Amino acid sequence: MKIIILAFLVSIALHLLVFESYKHKELTENEKKEEITEKKTDVKFVKLKQKENIQEQKIETFVEEVKKPVIEKKVEQKQVQNSKPIIEKKTEQKKVVDIEKSKNFQKEVLKEQIVREENSIQNKTLENFLSQKEPINREILNELEKLYGEEYNTFTKVQKAYLEKNFNNFQVITQRVLDRLGYPKLAAKLKISGVNIVEFMFNPDGSISGLKIIKSSGYAVLDDYSIELIEIAYKDYPKPTTPTKLRFYVRYSLY
């Protein structure tokens, strides 16, 4: 009986030892599982963080890529906006230059018109003077017609008016210069007198050309003296507005 009880106690002890060893194994296994799970969770967490970082990086790069062309477009727009005023300034400068040129051209045209109007007014006044039925002096007109003949009809109204007005002045001024210079000495000794006709072209600037004797007095002394006389006296003649052929008498008389 004692042996049975001892065996029963030994079996119970053995069962307890086995049970405790089994519990101990389970505990160790559970701890290992928990450690593994913890490691797994840590790894997963790390992986998730990496993914999040990668996603964030991708998002940042995408945002940068999206931002870049917008900035470039803005820069291009600014450049275009900056270039526009330059072009507008150039066009404005061209417009200003064109306006100045047109103003200068208009001034020149107005000046020419004013000069033409003044000349036309002068011509009209002379034409009105000549359009009178009777000339100022019929005797002067007859003298001019004798001197020029048919050529007188080819003159303009302005030339005719100038000749009719100054015909006597030419002879008076010439006679005045003759009196100042004195009678030709040789002609005075020989007691020579006479009349010749001189001719020359009188220009608006006061110059003369083609001076000559067209009708001689019969004495070379008087004719040569007339040429010298006109070369001095013409400077005091009234100037014409157009080139005009002058033809008048030079008279020499001792008495």
Protein Blocks (a to p, Z undefined) as FASTA:
>chain_A
ZZmmmmmmmmmmmmmmmmmmmmmmmmmmmmmmmmmmmmmmmmmmmmmmmmmmmmmmmmmm
mmmmmmmmmmmmmmmmmmmmmmmmmmmmmmmmmmmmmmmmmmmmmmmmmmmmmmmmmmmm
mmmmmmmmmmpmbdfblklmmmmmmmnmmmlmmpcfklmmmmmmmmmmmmmmmmmmmmmn
opafklmmnopacdddddddddfkopaehiacfbdghiaklmmmmmmmmmmmmmmpccdf
bdcdddddddddfZZ
